[in-house]
Amino acid sequence: MGTMIYLDNNATTPVDPEVLDAMMPYFREHFGNASSKQHPIGWKAEDAAERSRKVIAEAIGAQPGEIVFTSGATEANNLAIRGVAFRYRRKGNHIITAAAEHKAVLTVCEVLAKEGFEVSVLDVDTNGRVDPAEVRRNIRHDTILATLMFANNEIGTINDIGAIGNVCREAGVIFHTDATQALGKVPIDVDALKIDIASFSAHKLYGPKGCGALYVRKKEIPVEITPIIVGGGQERGMRAGTLNVPGIVGMAKAVEISLRRMNEEQERIRSLRDLLYDLLSEEVEHMRVNGHPEHRLAGTLNMTFRYVDAAALMSRVRNVAMSSSSACTSGTPGASHVLRAIGLTEEEAKASIRFSIGRFNTEEEIRVAASAIIDAVKKIRAHSPAYLMMESSRDKSIEPSNDH
Ligand SMILES: Cc1ncc(COP(=O)(O)O)c(C=O)c1O
């Protein structure tokens, strides 16, 4: 396979060596079950889980008792949305979400719609943002939940979470946010942003796969959720099952490292992303950036290369790992629902690539990747009848070279 340049950090990230070091003892010497209350081997595991819970809670301005550990963000989203829907069903059955959400939110809402709930799917603007005023307009007397993501995994757009939180709080609607892509990259304060429930996943911030968390508000206006997984009553009855102690310890370490380095690390990542964009735009015409120009994750660059099929481009550039739509939905055919939601045609969506830059990328990698991509775009276009026709007919005096 040769050396791969990994520019797919929104799909998943490698485990940070410091995280792995922190986890290792909990596979071997401290292997206990955190629910075993009768002996020190259990106490040790419980102690580690509780210390980790505190670290994760503090990172988002929450209390340890407001954190529920899950197997990842898919489970956290399921628990949040189904959990609120069934707990508050007597109060109302209307749920608000938006078209650019992750499938782990949209599919849960679709299933609930089949189970008798009413779901309003809001449009997003051409940058991928939800308008808080639109949230307000859609709230009805029977609205129980708004589930709107913090940062988009495909285009990196960051929603105005504070404004959405205000709208929901004023209307007495529970606000859940899928903050999977935001944790460790942008500051999150659940009180300041009036978030009631939030989903997180360790593997997006250099932690292990198979571990995530759900924040569920207890302070001021407590939120209750009906559990999905029942059994031994762990996690205060909200999520049964033996705790994944090594995963939890790893998640806490990953959160701690990302928070400690956030400003400096995100600045470095942003400059690599800008370098990638600059290198591409120097050589490639007819391309545009998808996502918000400012309110966007530092490492995300989603680009449409007109007259280029993204799948063909990826098969030519074998040494760069990138993504043509979200990894979680790339098993399903068709153009990305996020790109369609921001107004791209099916053809434009299929000409789009997501580059997501992370902690372990270097400037050298960005330069090598950029030149491989430029080369592939030029070669593909040289065989594209549509491109050649456009080139031969375009009036150079009026056609702008780049449309970003
Ligand atoms: C925004 C968002 N939500 C949810 C998920 C699912 O997370 P997990 O892999 O932890 O189930 C992802 C991962 O792709 C994501 O990016």
The ligand as a Gaussian input file, in Angstrom:
#p B3LYP/6-31G(d) Opt

LIG

0 1
 C      -21.485000      14.260000      13.611000
 C      -21.363000      12.789000      13.895000
 N      -22.289000      12.183000      14.646000
 C      -22.222000      10.880000      14.940000
 C      -21.201000      10.078000      14.466000
 C      -21.159000       8.614000      14.836000
 O      -20.200000       8.431000      15.813000
 P      -19.714000       6.966000      16.281000
 O      -18.773000       6.498000      15.226000
 O      -19.033000       7.206000      17.588000
 O      -20.910000       6.108000      16.423000
 C      -20.220000      10.666000      13.671000
 C      -19.149000       9.833000      13.074000
 O      -18.984000       9.814000      11.885000
 C      -20.294000      12.051000      13.388000
 O      -19.369000      12.656000      12.646000

